[in-house]
């Protein structure tokens, strides 16, 4: 396969700010064209999160490759190590697709290096938007020639294994061959909008009257071309007409990104629509076409074996205090399922009991916004003791492969403690420790000096015994302090050291 290299050479004659702003807008629009299919949008590449946390890049690679990545991504990561983990696994997948990245790694993207971020996205555009789409056009043409048993005649020959720029330049010349115009570059030749209108005319002859192009300004031609491409070919308006018409040096990579959307559009149009005979029709304001609403995709059903339960409340809590945990529903394609609370039921069963009447129901609620793929679970138990936690799919959603519907790791052991008893144990342990310290302080300083000094072995045994006793006492107090801390919502248990307890006393 063709290897794309991240070796971006930016125009030296163009102000750096111009090409950066142009590429930020165009590359972001190109990414969102794919990310919006999954309900994700990157508002800005220069400010967090952009693609710094790895989530958007992960989803983009799935959409571009049409493959399910063989690993999970951490959604909404807050720590740098988690963001680097997302980026590292995505970079590994990019390498496996034959894309070679030079001088760019996960750390550069995570740290917000804008130039390298733009370079990475440009590499993906070359590989997955331009090269792969034109390669598909070549394959389709070869199949047509094989069926017709007669090769296509023309002055331009599209070649595989060529660079993205060469392939796109050859493709545009191939499309505009009948007009007798040779396209020499992918930047300044497109400033007046006439080549774009000719390209749209080639794709849809009924949309453009070529005889009227000369009577409009470059800006008006560009506006008309972008509007027609957006309204009839579903190509987003990635470029700014003012920038293209007035900039002394149009950014070539921005222009290639936009032109790279045309090959796949042409390939997807039925032959009757893109008839070869030109039909000149003046279209001042295309009438809107009433389209039937797209079919609503069937909602994925979570898989019990792949669904995950996390949080302190899944392991224990304190009587009379609300405990919480989270359920992360995942379908058979290893994708998180949003708003899936209605698929599950959860309850606590006292240890040793099988009576359904003794079950303690657990409330399940869907998360909101970016947390729609998380189910919030909460419960309050009044009586201390051991229980079993059950999180299962409701009977109507269970399958033959998962007849019991039990989520992975269920049933889990849950211990409900008594805060009052724990507090009493703590105070008792602290009192014992105080008494022990007092006894040590009250002991005579010269006790035992009149007796013969113990030998070295006796002193060692005495020292080890005393050290062991101190350690045991400290462990008791620390354990009691740990048991005393209530399990507040969303928090983890806190451990008080012996030093802290002494400070409190």
BELZIHU-V392039 format. One line per field, one symbol per residue. ss: DSSP state (H for helix, E for strand, L for the rest). burial: 1 if it has 16 or more other ideal C-beta (glycine too) atoms within 10 Angstrom, else 0. A space follows every 50 residues. Layout:
ss: ???
burial: ???
This chain:
ss: LLLEELLLLLLLLLLHHHHHHHHHHHHHHHHHHHHHHHLLLLLLLLLLLL LLLLHHHHHHHHHHHLLLLLLLLLLLLLLHHHHHHHHHHHHHHHHHLLEE LLLLLHHHHHLLLHHHHHHHHHHHHHHHHHHHHHHHHHHHHHHHHHHHLL LLLLLLLLLLLLLHHHHHHHHHHHHLHHHLLLLLLLLHHHLLLHHHHHHH HHHLLLLLLHHHHHHLLHHHHHHHHHHHHHHHHLLLLLLLHHHHHHLLLL LHHHHHHHHLLHHHHHHHLLLLLLLLLLLLLLLLLLLLLLLLLLLLLLLL LELLLLLEEELHHHLEEELLLLEEEEEELEELLLLELLLLHHHEEEEEEE LLLLLHHHLEELEEEELLHHHLLLEEEEELLLLLEEEEEEEEELHHHLLL LLLLLELLLLLEEEEEELHHHHHHHHHHHHHHHHHHHHHHHHLLLLLLLL LLLLLHHHHHHHHHHHHHHHHHHHHHHHHHHHHHLLLLLLLLLLLLLHHH HHHHL
burial: 01010101000001000111111111111111111000010100100011 11111111111111100010011110100001111110111011001010 10010101110110011111111111111111111011000000000000 00000001000101001111111111000000100110111111111111 11111111000010010100111111011001101101111011101001 11111111111111110000000000000000100000000000000001 11110110100111111110001111111110001111011011111111 00000000110101010000001111101010010011111110001100 01001110011101011110010011001100100000000000000000 00000000000000000000001101110110111010000000010100 10000
